[in-house]
Amino acid sequence: MIGRSRSLRLRRWGDGESGAVATELVLLTPLLIVMLLFVVALGRLAGARLDVDGAAAQAARAASIARDPATASALAQQTATAALGSDGVTCANLSVNTDTSQFEPGGSVAVTVTCTVGLSDLTGLRLPASESVSSTASSVIDTYRAGP
């Protein structure tokens, strides 16, 4: 008899919380989704920054191997576009600027790659539709290389 009255008391005590878990889940789900979208946005920007850093380094190296400034600029553009394409980065606007002001043996060449990453598909966060990611890399031109 004692066991039965105790189980009835426990059952009555728990009756007041029926549906509490469902209510908490309904209230917390939108917050969890917004947090997940925010993490995705940060991951997308961090990944794009790493890819743009790599593309700038590859473009600077390709430009430093060229024989003249015009070819260096063309190679930098081509290399940066190919590097970002192979990494799967889609830029709404891609800009590759090559600084060839010190283009001589022993000098250096600097390449700045700017990529506009789209964030408009991550709705509900009130983020800008796109964010610009930029990176600059330089490479030394071989001191002992033959002339043009």
C-alpha positions in Angstrom: 0.0 0.0 0.0 2.8 2.4 0.8 4.4 1.9 -2.6 1.2 2.7 -4.4 0.5 6.0 -2.6 4.1 7.1 -3.3 3.8 6.4 -7.0 0.5 8.4 -7.1 2.2 11.3 -5.4 5.1 11.2 -7.9 2.7 10.9 -10.8 0.7 13.9 -9.6 3.9 15.9 -9.0 5.1 15.3 -12.6 1.7 16.1 -14.1 2.3 19.9 -13.9 5.2 19.7 -16.3 3.6 17.9 -19.2 4.4 19.8 -22.4 7.2 21.8 -20.9 9.9 20.2 -23.1 7.9 20.9 -26.2 7.3 24.5 -25.2 11.1 25.0 -24.6 11.9 23.4 -27.9 9.5 25.6 -29.8 10.9 28.7 -28.1 14.6 27.7 -28.6 14.5 26.4 -32.1 14.5 29.8 -33.9 17.4 30.9 -31.7 19.4 27.8 -32.5 18.7 28.2 -36.3 19.9 31.8 -36.2 23.0 30.8 -34.3 23.7 28.0 -36.9 23.3 30.5 -39.8 25.6 32.9 -38.1 28.2 30.2 -37.7 27.8 29.3 -41.4 28.3 32.9 -42.3 31.5 33.2 -40.2 32.8 29.9 -41.7 32.1 31.1 -45.2 34.0 34.3 -44.6 36.9 32.6 -42.9 37.1 30.0 -45.7 37.0 32.7 -48.4 39.7 34.7 -46.6 42.0 31.6 -46.6 41.3 31.0 -50.3 41.9 34.6 -51.2 45.2 34.5 -49.2 46.3 31.5 -51.1 45.2 33.0 -54.5 47.2 36.2 -53.8 50.3 34.2 -52.9 50.1 32.1 -56.0 49.4 35.1 -58.2 52.4 37.0 -56.7 54.7 34.0 -57.4 53.4 33.7 -61.0 53.9 37.4 -61.5 57.5 37.3 -60.2 58.4 34.6 -62.8 57.2 36.8 -65.7 59.8 38.6 -67.9 58.0 42.0 -68.1 55.4 44.0 -66.1 52.6 43.5 -68.6 53.0 39.7 -68.6 53.3 39.8 -64.8 49.9 41.5 -64.5 48.3 39.1 -67.0 49.7 36.0 -65.2 48.6 37.3 -61.8 45.0 37.8 -63.1 45.0 34.4 -64.7 46.5 32.6 -61.7 44.3 34.2 -59.1 41.1 33.4 -61.2 42.3 29.8 -61.6 43.2 29.4 -57.9 39.9 30.7 -56.7 38.0 28.6 -59.2 39.8 25.4 -58.2 39.0 26.1 -54.6 35.3 26.5 -55.4 35.1 30.2 -54.4 32.5 32.1 -56.3 33.3 35.8 -56.3 30.5 38.3 -57.2 33.3 40.7 -58.1 37.0 39.7 -58.5 39.7 42.3 -58.6 43.4 41.5 -59.1 45.8 44.5 -58.8 49.5 44.0 -59.6 52.1 46.4 -58.3 55.1 46.2 -60.7 56.8 49.5 -59.6 59.8 47.5 -58.4 59.8 45.0 -61.3 63.6 44.4 -61.7 66.0 41.7 -60.6 66.2 41.8 -56.8 63.0 43.8 -56.6 59.5 42.5 -55.8 56.0 42.3 -57.2 52.9 42.7 -55.0 49.5 41.4 -55.9 46.2 42.4 -54.2 43.3 40.1 -54.7 39.8 41.3 -53.7 36.8 39.0 -53.8 33.2 39.9 -53.0 31.6 37.0 -51.2 27.8 36.7 -51.3 25.9 36.2 -48.1 22.4 37.0 -49.3 21.3 33.3 -49.2 21.7 33.4 -45.4 18.4 35.1 -44.6 17.2 36.2 -41.2 20.5 37.4 -39.9 20.4 41.0 -41.2 23.9 40.6 -42.6 25.0 42.6 -45.6 24.2 40.9 -48.9 27.9 40.6 -49.6 31.3 41.1 -47.9 34.5 42.0 -49.6 37.6 39.9 -48.7 41.0 41.2 -49.7 44.6 39.9 -49.4 48.0 41.2 -50.5 51.0 39.0 -51.2 54.4 39.9 -52.6 57.2 37.8 -54.1 60.8 38.6 -54.7 62.1 38.6 -58.3 65.2 36.5 -58.7 68.4 38.7 -58.4 70.4 36.5 -60.9 67.8 35.9 -63.5 68.5 36.7 -67.1 67.0 39.9 -68.6 63.9 40.0 -70.8 
